[in-house]
């Protein structure tokens, strides 16, 4: 069984921009934490998992060349491909899927470029459960009370309280047998359906999706506040034996260190 990883990284970081990012700053996946691009932190996590055979990264067309140059200097295992992403996450994953060569029962993982603190245990568990059940995601139990609301012109009105034991907060990686995921994407494209994540497309097929325990530290970096928390986690887990130079770890001249 082959395991392929798809990392959609074509986002513009609009929430980061709305929160005060300066014009001309690097998109969030190329911003730095602990002196290293977020995307590289993420790639290194998957490079440590022996089952992973290939990685496909979907980025905006104007970023493909500098990313290829950067990756060639890193000499990461396994083989890593750069593909052109789309305007929406689903389009980016679909573009990558179109280039993947896999057998029906091979496993495809999809992981957010800006979740750099996923660990090997979570990755391996998602692979195991995707191979067994066909579809699996990482998730964590909700710790806050969850309210369903109705939006009004004046705000939101609570309509019900959802029992926390029936709710999980979805994370990535999300893993699927290749044939199942490809069929779900093809049918969604045919119907013009845009889902919130890969699991939503598979759920639409009527296929059950297993949930494995994620981690509170497996955060998705979307705002400047997330970058501050990420700096803390990165320092906490820093590899003191890292011999890479500062120059080697910057993707192009527009990379920046989080403040």
N, C-alpha and C positions, 0 to 999 in steps of 0.2 A: 504493500500500500504506500503510495506516494502522498506526501503532504505539501501543499502549495499555499503560500500566504499572499494575500492581496492587501495592500495598504493604500487606501485612497488618501491622497495628500494634495488635492487640487483646490482645497477651500481657500477663500479669500480672507477668512478671519474677520467677518463683519461684526461679530459681537465684541471682538477685541478692539476693532476700530471705533465702535460706538462708545466703548468704555474709555477712550482717550488715547489710543495708539496714534503716533504721529504719522502723517503722510510720508511714504517712502520707506517706512520700516519694513523689514522682512515679514512675509506671511508667517503665521504663528508656528507652523511646523518647522520653519527654518530659524526661528528665534532660538537663542541659546539659554540653557540652564546649566549651571556649573561649568561654563566655558565650552559647552558642546551643544550642537544643534539638537533640538527635541527629536527630530526624525532619526538621528543617529542613535540616540539613547534607545529608541523603539526598535530599530533594526538589530541592535546588539542583543536585545532580549531574545529575539527569534533565532538569531545566529547561534545561540547557545543550546538550542533544542535539536538534538540529533535527527529527529524524524523529519524536520523541515528540509525539503529538497530544493525548493525554489521560492524566491520572493519577487512579486511584481509590485512596483510602486507607480501609482497614477498621479501625475502632476500636471500643472498647466503647461501648455506647449512652450511658452517662453522660458520655462525653468528646466526643460529636459536636458539640455546640453550641460549646464553647470552641474546638475545633479549627477549625470553620467561621469563627468570629470572628477567630481568629489568622490563618488563611490569607487572609481578605479584606484584612487589613492588609499582607500581604506582596506582593500583586499579582504572584504568580509566573506565568510562562508555563510550560506550557500550562494549559488549563482543568483544574481539580482538583476532584474530587468526593469527598465524605465519605459512607461507607456504614457500616452497623452490622456489626461483625464477629461472630464466633462464639467458642465456648469452645476451639476447636482451630483451628490455622492453616489446615487444609484447609477448614473451614467458613467462615472469613473470606474466603479466596480464592473459594470457591464463591458466597458472597453478592455479592462484587464482580462476578464473572463474569456473574451473573444480571442485572446492570444494564448491562453493556457492550453497546453497539451496534457490531457489527463484521461485516465480510464474512469468508467462510470462510478466505481466504488472508491476512488481516490478521495482524499479529504481536502477541501478548500477552506482555509481560515480567512476571515476578513477582520482586520484590526484597525482602529483609528490611529492615524499617524501621531496624534497628540495624546496618546495614552502611553507614556514612556516607562511607567512603573509596573507594568504587568510582569509577573514572575513565571519561571519555568513550570512550576507546579500547576498554575492555572492553565497555561498553554497546553501542557500534556494532558490534563484532565479533559479539556474541551476536545482535543484530538480523539481521546479514548471514547468519549461519549458520542461524538459525531460519527465515529466508525461503527459504534454499536447501535445507535438509534437513528442515524441518518441526519440528525440536526441537533445542535446543542449551542448554548450561549453561556457566557459567564454572567453572573448576576449577584446582587447582594440584597438581603432583606431590607425593607423599609424600616427606618427607626422612628420616623415622625408619623403622626396621625395623618392619613390621606383623606382629603375632602374632594368630592366631586362637586363642581360648581357650574352655574349657568352665567355666561357673560352678559352683562347689560351695559347700557350707555353710561351708567353711573358707577360701574365696577363689576364685582362678582358676587353672586348669591349662592350659598351652599345649598345643594340639593340632596346630598347624602354623604355618609361617612363610610369609607371602604375599609373593611377589616384588614389590618396590616399583614396578617398571615396569608392573605390572598394576593399580596403584591410583592414583586421584586423590582429592583432598579437594574435595568439592563446595562451590561457593560460589553466590552469586546475583549478577547476575540470571540467571534461567532463562527462556528464550524459546521460544514455540511458535506455530504457526499456530492461529488462533482455533478453527476447527472441530475440530482434533485435541484441543486442550486441553479444550474444552467436552465432547466425547464422553468423554474419559478421566474427567473429573469426574463426569459423569452416571452412568457405569457403576460407578464406585467407590461413589457414593452408593447406587445400587441394590443393590450387593452388600455394603454395610456395611464396605467396605475403607478403612482409614486408612493413608496412606502417610507416609513420612518427609519427602518433598518433592514438588514437582510432577512432576519427572522420573520418580519412582517410579510415579506413576499412568500416565504415558505409556509407560514401559517395560512395564508390565502389559498394555498394549494390543498389545505386540509391535512397537512402533515404535522404531527406532534413534534414539539421542540423541547428538548430536555434543558434543564438549568443546572449548572454546576456553580459551586461557591466561588465568587470573585473575591475582591479585597477592597476595603475602604481606601487603600492607597493607590488603587488602579484608577486614578482620577483622569478626567478628560480636561485638557488645558484649553479654556476658551476665553478667559478674561485675564487682565493684569493681576487680579487677586490670585488666580490659579497659578500664575507664574511665580508669585512669591512663595506659595505653598510648595510648588515643584522645586524651587531652589533649596528649600529645607530638606525635602525628601532626597534630592540628588546629593547633597552634602552628606546626608546620613548614610547613604548607600554607596558613596564614592569608592571606586577601585583605586586604592593607594598605589597599586603597581602599574597604573596606566602610564605608558611612556610616550604617548602621542604628543606632538607639539601643538601649540596653540594655532599655528598657521595651518596645519593639516586638518584641523577640526572645524574650520569655518567653511560653510558653503557659500562661496562667492563673497563679494565685498559688501553685500547688503545685510549680512547676518548681524545680529546684535545681542548683547548680553542683557538679560532681564535685570531691571533695576530693583 
